[in-house]
Amino acid sequence: MGKTSFLYNPLYLKHDTEPHPENPGRLQAIHAKIQGSDIHQDLIFTEPRPATPEQIARNHDAGYVERVRSAWQEGMRNLDADTVISQDSYDAAALAAGAGLTAVDLVVDGDADNAFCAVRPPGHHAEQNRAMGFCLFNNVAIAARYAIEERDLNRVFIFDWDVHHGNGTQHSFYSDASVYYASAHQYPFYPGTGDEDETGSGDGLGTTLNFPMRAYSGDDDYMDRIENKLIPEMMRFKPDLIIISAGFDAHERDPLANIELTTDCFGDMTEKIKQAADEICGGRLISMLEGGYDYQALSDSVLTHLKHLMK
């Protein structure tokens, strides 16, 4: 059995968004599922550290970081139409981004083979200078920049299986050859990006890969893309680290989308990506929670995801 770290902090629950689909109940459901499972005793529970404003600003404008920090005190309750904040939202968001940094250290230093970050708020819609789609800071992008700029890795591969395209992550690295961004997502759908012809620009041309999936696509459709297109690109790119933007809202039970993946499919996708990580980069694999809004589907899928990470 491999060493899998589970990163979580109760501060994530203080990002108070009720009533809202992205709410503390999501993590409470995951936590309860893991505590009652047969893998609980074999996980490595790790306390994440917060990202500093300077580390966050590697991917976001410094002025935007300060706006998020001061927004509540200035009377703001929404950063955009979909993105709610509360008194503790900045601290929770800094700790969510910091979980990615902590996870990078764990897998680079060999203290864990892989890691799952049970964080909120999610991150993949957050752009350089604005919040979007429930997201304040782009957790996976901040982790990728940290891996390259502070831990001296050369290449990072990000695969985003959230049902919504990660526009913020794609834009962060669209002209950057050191980070490959790939996404499978319902299309056309929010946020409207992620067509097949979006493949990067400049030095980053050819390091963006989108799989726009039609509504009601299922397990076979996703596994075909992963086995025949995603994994070959991973093998060609030869990253030093793989990061999964792990949204579970492509599940057939999820109320906010129309993709019909089963719980088992999340395990199958995890297994294929873990096998690639074992072959390419010494198993260095980090997974960070994004969406997923049906508590049962979310917690069941995270448990399945973890079981495959631990193999």
Solvent accessible surface area in square Angstrom, and as a share of the most:
residue,aa,sasa,rsa
1,M,165,0.74
2,G,20,0.19
3,K,92,0.39
4,T,0,0.00
5,S,0,0.00
6,F,2,0.01
7,L,0,0.00
8,Y,35,0.13
9,N,23,0.12
10,P,84,0.53
11,L,47,0.23
12,Y,0,0.00
13,L,45,0.23
14,K,120,0.51
15,H,2,0.01
16,D,79,0.41
17,T,5,0.03
18,E,105,0.47
19,P,133,0.84
20,H,30,0.13
21,P,58,0.36
22,E,1,0.01
23,N,15,0.08
24,P,16,0.10
25,G,10,0.10
26,R,0,0.00
27,L,1,0.01
28,Q,95,0.42
29,A,22,0.17
30,I,2,0.01
31,H,53,0.24
32,A,64,0.50
33,K,67,0.28
34,I,2,0.01
35,Q,105,0.47
36,G,71,0.68
37,S,23,0.15
38,D,109,0.56
39,I,15,0.07
40,H,66,0.29
41,Q,156,0.69
42,D,57,0.30
43,L,12,0.06
44,I,63,0.32
45,F,97,0.40
46,T,28,0.16
47,E,117,0.52
48,P,6,0.04
49,R,87,0.32
50,P,79,0.50
51,A,5,0.04
52,T,61,0.35
53,P,69,0.43
54,E,122,0.55
55,Q,25,0.11
56,I,0,0.00
57,A,35,0.27
58,R,88,0.32
59,N,9,0.04
60,H,4,0.02
61,D,55,0.28
62,A,72,0.56
63,G,43,0.41
64,Y,8,0.03
65,V,5,0.03
66,E,78,0.35
67,R,130,0.48
68,V,7,0.04
69,R,114,0.42
70,S,17,0.11
71,A,1,0.00
72,W,71,0.25
73,Q,130,0.58
74,E,127,0.57
75,G,47,0.45
76,M,85,0.38
77,R,112,0.41
78,N,67,0.34
79,L,39,0.19
80,D,41,0.21
81,A,100,0.78
82,D,57,0.29
83,T,1,0.00
84,V,36,0.21
85,I,8,0.04
86,S,13,0.08
87,Q,126,0.56
88,D,45,0.23
89,S,2,0.01
90,Y,33,0.12
91,D,74,0.38
92,A,0,0.00
93,A,1,0.01
94,A,6,0.05
95,L,10,0.05
96,A,0,0.00
97,A,0,0.00
98,G,0,0.00
99,A,0,0.00
100,G,0,0.00
101,L,0,0.00
102,T,14,0.08
103,A,0,0.00
104,V,0,0.00
105,D,28,0.14
106,L,25,0.12
107,V,8,0.05
108,V,28,0.16
109,D,80,0.42
110,G,44,0.42
111,D,83,0.43
112,A,3,0.02
113,D,60,0.31
114,N,3,0.01
115,A,0,0.00
116,F,0,0.00
117,C,0,0.00
118,A,1,0.01
119,V,0,0.00
120,R,0,0.00
121,P,2,0.01
122,P,4,0.03
123,G,0,0.00
124,H,4,0.02
125,H,8,0.04
126,A,0,0.00
127,E,20,0.09
128,Q,108,0.48
129,N,78,0.40
130,R,124,0.45
131,A,4,0.03
132,M,25,0.11
133,G,6,0.06
134,F,38,0.16
135,C,1,0.01
136,L,0,0.00
137,F,2,0.01
138,N,0,0.00
139,N,3,0.01
140,V,0,0.00
141,A,0,0.00
142,I,2,0.01
143,A,0,0.00
144,A,0,0.00
145,R,45,0.16
146,Y,13,0.05
147,A,0,0.00
148,I,43,0.22
149,E,90,0.41
150,E,67,0.30
151,R,65,0.24
152,D,118,0.61
153,L,17,0.08
154,N,99,0.51
155,R,85,0.31
156,V,0,0.00
157,F,0,0.00
158,I,0,0.00
159,F,0,0.00
160,D,0,0.00
161,W,0,0.00
162,D,2,0.01
163,V,0,0.00
164,H,22,0.10
165,H,1,0.01
166,G,0,0.00
167,N,3,0.01
168,G,1,0.01
169,T,0,0.00
170,Q,4,0.02
171,H,93,0.41
172,S,25,0.16
173,F,3,0.01
174,Y,59,0.23
175,S,67,0.43
176,D,42,0.22
177,A,48,0.37
178,S,29,0.19
179,V,1,0.00
180,Y,3,0.01
181,Y,2,0.01
182,A,0,0.00
183,S,0,0.00
184,A,1,0.01
185,H,0,0.00
186,Q,10,0.05
187,Y,57,0.22
188,P,114,0.72
189,F,57,0.24
190,Y,80,0.30
191,P,29,0.18
192,G,47,0.45
193,T,35,0.20
194,G,0,0.00
195,D,50,0.26
196,E,117,0.53
197,D,114,0.59
198,E,38,0.17
199,T,51,0.30
200,G,9,0.08
201,S,49,0.31
202,G,65,0.63
203,D,122,0.63
204,G,0,0.00
205,L,122,0.61
206,G,34,0.33
207,T,14,0.08
208,T,5,0.03
209,L,40,0.20
210,N,5,0.03
211,F,8,0.03
212,P,27,0.17
213,M,2,0.01
214,R,201,0.73
215,A,40,0.31
216,Y,144,0.55
217,S,12,0.07
218,G,17,0.16
219,D,40,0.21
220,D,123,0.64
221,D,56,0.29
222,Y,1,0.00
223,M,25,0.11
224,D,63,0.33
225,R,67,0.24
226,I,1,0.01
227,E,77,0.34
228,N,95,0.49
229,K,105,0.44
230,L,0,0.00
231,I,31,0.15
232,P,63,0.40
233,E,40,0.18
234,M,0,0.00
235,M,62,0.28
236,R,139,0.51
237,F,18,0.08
238,K,123,0.52
239,P,2,0.01
240,D,32,0.17
241,L,0,0.00
242,I,0,0.00
243,I,0,0.00
244,I,0,0.00
245,S,0,0.00
246,A,0,0.00
247,G,0,0.00
248,F,1,0.01
249,D,1,0.00
250,A,0,0.00
251,H,7,0.03
252,E,97,0.44
253,R,120,0.44
254,D,10,0.05
255,P,91,0.57
256,L,64,0.32
257,A,14,0.11
258,N,60,0.31
259,I,3,0.02
260,E,80,0.36
261,L,0,0.00
262,T,47,0.28
263,T,34,0.20
264,D,100,0.52
265,C,0,0.00
266,F,0,0.00
267,G,0,0.00
268,D,64,0.33
269,M,0,0.00
270,T,0,0.00
271,E,59,0.27
272,K,68,0.29
273,I,0,0.00
274,K,27,0.12
275,Q,96,0.43
276,A,5,0.04
277,A,0,0.00
278,D,76,0.39
279,E,126,0.57
280,I,38,0.20
281,C,14,0.08
282,G,72,0.69
283,G,8,0.08
284,R,68,0.25
285,L,0,0.00
286,I,0,0.00
287,S,0,0.00
288,M,1,0.00
289,L,1,0.00
290,E,1,0.01
291,G,3,0.03
292,G,0,0.00
293,Y,26,0.10
294,D,27,0.14
295,Y,97,0.37
296,Q,102,0.45
297,A,2,0.02
298,L,1,0.01
299,S,5,0.03
300,D,37,0.19
301,S,0,0.00
302,V,0,0.00
303,L,27,0.14
304,T,23,0.13
305,H,0,0.00
306,L,0,0.00
307,K,81,0.34
308,H,29,0.13
309,L,0,0.00
310,M,4,0.02
311,K,135,0.57
